[in-house]
Amino acid sequence: MLQPRSDEYFMQQALKEARIAFDEGEVPIGAVVVTNGKIIARGHNEVEKLNDPTAHAEMIALTSAFSHIGAKYLPDATLYVTVEPCLMCAGALYWSKITRIVWGADDEKNGHKRIAKEENPFHQKAEVTQGVLKEECAQLMKDFFKQMR
């Protein structure tokens, strides 16, 4: 059993969001924003539903978190996302001044590292953790694209 408030626990919560996206025919990426050990916002891809290429899981979760706390910065929060953020989402995370970013699977095709190979696109004070539940996160993506073929 996963320990509450562990990286694995919160990544499981992001995976729940990703499964919702999967069931809705969206690329299965999910995200949660956590402050003081509690989830304050959730999001999953809604690009197709909203006809909006910016409606990524991270963007949905960040917008919800800003609304929840009533501020434009998240200096004491952690974002858990199932797949490495793209460059757009990395920029939003930079401007949010979020403390920590945790992702599961790398995205070699669309992840921020593809473009910003040597540069860290996140705020200089942000801590980054990669590979949490990497296999589960990657498998959900593989299953989705296999189903699409």
Disulfide bonds with the S-S distance in Angstrom:
none
